[in-house]
C-alpha cells in the first residue's frame, strides 16, 4: 500500500532515511528541513555533501522547508537530535494530519524530566500515536544502500507492522516490536556504553577491557529496561546488543570517538561541536538507576568522568574492586 511519508530533519540520519525510503518506489517521500537555502540546494543538486559526501539522493525524493508540507503525510518521522524533539513537536504539531503517526528516530532521554521520547511526544501531541525507530544503522551506510536492519516499535504491534512494511526496502529491513520502552532505553544507553569503550581505547588498556564493558554494560541495559517496564529480550536484540556492538566498535560512532578523546586526556569539546547523545544521556540514566534502586556502575562512572567528578584511573579502580558477585 502506498503511503505519504515525511521525514523532518535534514541532517545526516534524516536525509539517509528519506533517501532509502524513497528508493522503494512505493511511497511519496518528502524531506523537510528548517533551512530554505539548504533545501533549495538539495533539490537542485541531489547531494548533501556536508553530511553524506558523494552520495546522490534519489530523483523521487521531494524537499520542503515549509512546516505545512507534512499535512498530507500519514507517517511523519522526527529525525532531529533527542533534545530538539520537543521543539519539533511544537513547530510541526499543528500541521500534522489528524491520523498521522509520529515516529521518533532519536536515541536519547529527555534531560529535564528523564522521560522517554515517546512519552514526551505523547505529552506534546496527545492526539497522535507515537512510535520509535532505533537500532544499528549509521547514516552513511543507510544512504549508500548497504544492508541495514533496525527496529520499529509501537504500543500496538499492528501499528509497528504497518510502519515496518511501509518503510522497509531491499537494503533497509525493519523488525516490528511492541516494546517501546526497551527499544528506547537500549538506544540511549548504548551511547553511554560506547563512550566507556572509547575511554578504554583512548587509554590503551586492551580489547579484553572493551569486551568486559560490552558484556557488563549489556547487563546494566537489561536491568534498566526491566525496571522501567520493558522486556529483557529487547536488550539482546537489534536495538540493544546490535546497536551497542556497532557503536562501541566503529569509529563512525561519535560516542566512541568522544570516549577516545576523553581517554587520551583531551579536554573541552574534543569533537569540535559534533553532537554526542551519550554525553547527555549518561547523567540522566545514572539518575534513573538511582531512583529505581538498580546498580549501573559503568553508567555511573561514565557520568562522573564527563562531569569531572571522577578521574579515569580512579573509575577503573572502582569498577575492578567492586564486591565479587555472580554474573
C-alpha positions in Angstrom: 0.0 0.0 0.0 1.3 3.5 -0.9 1.9 5.9 1.9 2.8 9.6 2.1 5.8 9.9 4.3 7.5 13.0 5.7 11.0 12.9 7.3 11.5 16.0 9.4 15.2 16.9 9.9 17.7 17.3 7.1 20.8 16.2 8.9 22.7 13.0 8.1 20.3 10.5 9.5 17.1 12.2 8.3 18.5 12.6 4.8 19.6 8.9 4.7 16.2 7.7 5.9 14.3 9.8 3.4 16.6 8.6 0.7 16.3 4.9 1.4 12.5 5.1 1.9 12.1 7.0 -1.4 14.2 4.3 -3.2 11.5 1.7 -2.5 9.3 3.4 -5.1 6.2 2.6 -3.2 5.7 5.9 -1.3 5.7 9.7 -1.8 8.5 10.9 0.5 9.4 14.4 1.5 12.5 15.5 3.4 11.6 18.6 5.5 14.2 21.0 6.9 14.2 24.4 8.5 16.9 26.0 6.3 15.3 27.2 3.0 18.8 27.7 1.4 19.9 24.1 2.2 16.6 22.7 1.0 16.9 24.6 -2.3 20.5 23.2 -2.7 19.4 19.7 -2.0 16.5 20.0 -4.5 18.8 21.4 -7.2 21.9 19.3 -6.7 20.6 16.0 -5.2 23.7 15.9 -2.9 24.2 16.7 0.8 27.9 16.7 0.9 28.1 18.4 4.3 26.9 15.2 6.0 26.8 12.5 3.3 29.6 13.3 0.9 29.4 11.9 -2.6 26.0 10.1 -2.1 23.4 11.1 -4.7 19.9 11.5 -3.5 17.1 9.8 -5.5 15.1 11.7 -8.0 11.9 10.5 -6.4 12.7 12.3 -3.1 10.9 15.6 -2.6 12.1 18.5 -0.4 10.5 21.3 1.5 11.3 24.0 4.1 7.6 24.6 4.9 6.1 23.0 8.0 2.7 22.6 6.4 4.3 20.3 3.8 3.7 17.4 6.3 0.0 18.0 6.3 -0.9 15.0 3.9 1.6 12.6 5.4 0.2 9.5 7.2 3.7 8.8 8.7 6.0 11.5 10.0 9.5 10.7 11.1 11.2 13.1 13.5 14.9 12.7 12.7 16.4 15.5 14.7 18.5 15.0 17.9 16.7 13.9 21.1 16.9 17.3 22.8 15.3 19.0 19.8 12.3 16.7 19.5 10.1 18.7 21.9 10.7 21.9 19.8 9.9 19.9 16.7 6.6 18.8 18.2 5.7 22.4 18.9 6.8 23.6 15.5 5.2 20.9 13.4 2.4 19.5 15.6 -0.3 21.9 14.3 0.4 20.8 10.7 0.1 17.0 11.3 -2.8 15.2 9.6 -5.5 14.1 12.0 -4.5 10.4 11.8 -0.7 10.9 11.3 1.6 8.6 13.2 4.8 10.2 14.5 8.0 8.2 14.7 10.9 9.4 16.7 14.2 8.4 15.3 16.4 9.8 18.1 18.3 7.8 20.6 18.1 9.7 23.9 16.2 10.6 27.0 14.6 13.9 27.8 17.1 15.6 30.0 14.8 17.8 32.1 12.4 15.0 33.1 14.1 11.7 32.4 11.1 10.8 30.2 11.4 8.6 27.1 10.9 10.4 23.9 7.7 8.6 23.1 6.3 9.8 26.4 7.4 13.3 25.7 5.9 13.3 22.2 2.6 11.9 23.5 2.5 14.7 26.1 3.1 17.3 23.4 1.0 15.6 20.7 -1.8 13.9 22.6 -4.0 13.2 19.6 -1.3 11.2 17.7 0.1 7.7 18.0 3.8 7.7 18.6 6.4 5.0 17.6 10.1 4.8 17.7 12.7 3.7 15.1 16.1 2.5 16.6 18.9 0.0 16.1 22.3 -0.4 14.5 22.4 1.9 11.5 24.9 4.6 10.6 23.5 7.3 8.2 26.2 6.8 5.6 25.6 3.0 5.5 21.9 3.5 5.0 22.3 6.2 2.4 24.8 4.0 0.4 22.3 1.2 0.3 24.4 -1.1 2.5 22.3 -3.8 4.2 20.9 -2.5 7.5 18.4 -3.9 10.0 16.7 -1.9 12.7 13.6 -2.0 14.9 10.3 -0.1 14.7 8.4 -0.2 18.0 4.8 1.0 18.7 2.5 0.3 21.6 0.3 -1.8 19.2 2.2 -4.4 17.2 -0.2 -4.0 14.3 0.9 -0.4 14.0 4.5 -1.4 14.2 3.9 -3.9 11.4 2.3 -1.3 9.2 5.1 1.1 9.7 7.8 -1.5 9.1 6.1 -2.6 5.9 5.9 0.9 4.7 9.5 1.9 5.4 11.4 -1.3 4.7 13.1 -1.8 1.4 15.6 -4.1 -0.3 18.6 -2.8 1.8 16.7 -1.5 4.8 14.8 -4.0 6.9 12.7 -3.1 10.0 11.6 -5.6 12.6 8.3 -4.7 14.3 8.1 -4.6 18.1 5.7 -3.6 20.8 8.4 -2.8 23.4 8.9 0.9 23.0 10.5 1.1 26.5 13.2 -1.4 25.8 13.9 -0.1 22.3 14.4 3.4 23.5 16.4 2.6 26.6 18.7 0.4 24.6 19.2 3.2 22.0 20.0 5.7 24.8 22.2 3.6 27.0 24.3 2.1 24.2 25.7 5.6 23.6 26.8 5.8 27.2 28.5 2.4 27.0 30.2 3.4 23.7 31.8 6.3 25.5 33.1 3.9 28.1 34.5 1.7 25.3 36.1 4.7 23.7 37.7 5.6 27.0 39.2 2.1 27.2 40.6 2.5 23.6 41.9 6.0 24.3 43.7 4.8 27.4 45.1 1.8 25.6 44.1 -0.7 28.2 43.1 -3.5 25.8 40.4 -5.3 23.9 39.7 -7.6 26.9 38.5 -4.5 28.8 36.3 -3.5 25.9 34.7 -6.9 25.8 34.1 -6.8 29.5 32.4 -3.4 29.2 30.2 -4.6 26.4 29.0 -7.6 28.3 28.6 -6.0 31.7 27.1 -2.9 30.0 24.5 -5.1 28.4 23.6 -6.4 31.8 23.1 -2.8 33.0 20.9 -2.1 30.0 18.8 -5.2 30.6 18.3 -4.2 34.3 17.2 -0.7 33.4 14.8 -1.9 30.7 13.1 -4.4 33.1 13.0 -1.9 35.9 11.2 0.6 33.6 8.7 -2.0 32.5 10.3 -3.2 29.3 11.3 -6.7 28.1 14.7 -8.2 28.9 14.8 -9.9 25.5 14.8 -6.5 23.8 18.3 -5.8 25.3 19.6 -8.8 23.4 18.1 -7.7 20.1 19.0 -5.2 17.4 18.1 -2.1 19.4 20.2 -3.3 22.4 23.1 -5.6 21.7 23.1 -4.9 18.0 23.4 -1.2 18.4 25.8 -1.5 21.3 28.3 -3.6 19.3 28.2 -1.3 16.3 28.5 1.9 18.4 31.2 0.5 20.7 33.5 -0.8 17.9 33.2 1.5 14.9 35.0 4.8 14.5 32.0 6.1 12.6 30.5 6.5 16.1 30.7 10.0 17.6 30.2 8.5 21.1 33.1 6.1 20.7 35.3 9.0 19.3 34.2 11.2 22.2 35.3 8.5 24.7 38.6 8.0 22.9 39.3 11.7 23.3 38.5 11.5 27.0 40.7 8.5 27.4 43.6 10.4 25.7 43.1 13.3 28.1 41.7 15.8 25.6 39.6 18.4 27.2 36.7 20.7 26.2 34.8 19.9 23.0 37.0 17.2 21.7 34.8 16.6 18.7 34.6 20.3 17.8 30.8 20.7 18.2 29.6 17.4 17.0 26.6 16.1 18.9 27.3 13.3 21.3 24.0 11.9 22.6 25.7 9.7 25.2 27.2 12.7 26.9 23.7 13.9 27.7 22.2 10.5 28.4 24.9 9.4 31.0 23.7 11.7 33.8 20.0 11.0 33.1 20.5 7.3 33.0 22.6 7.4 36.2 19.8 9.4 38.0 17.2 6.9 36.7 19.1 4.0 38.1 19.4 5.6 41.5 15.7 6.4 41.5 14.9 2.8 40.6 17.3 1.3 43.0 19.4 -0.7 40.5 23.1 -1.0 40.1 24.6 0.6 37.0 28.3 1.1 37.9 29.6 1.6 34.4 26.9 4.2 33.6 27.6 6.0 36.9 31.4 6.0 36.1 30.9 7.5 32.7 28.6 10.2 34.1 31.1 11.1 36.8 34.0 11.2 34.3 32.1 13.5 31.9 31.1 15.8 34.8 34.7 15.9 36.1 33.8 14.3 39.4 36.0 11.2 38.9 39.3 10.6 37.1 39.6 7.7 34.6 42.2 5.8 36.6 40.1 6.1 39.8 37.0 5.0 37.9 38.7 1.9 36.5 40.0 1.1 40.0 36.5 1.4 41.5 34.9 -0.9 38.8 37.6 -3.5 39.2 37.5 -3.6 43.0 33.7 -3.8 43.5 32.5 -6.7 45.7 32.6 -10.0 43.8 29.2 -11.2 42.7 27.8 -13.9 40.4 27.4 -12.8 36.8 
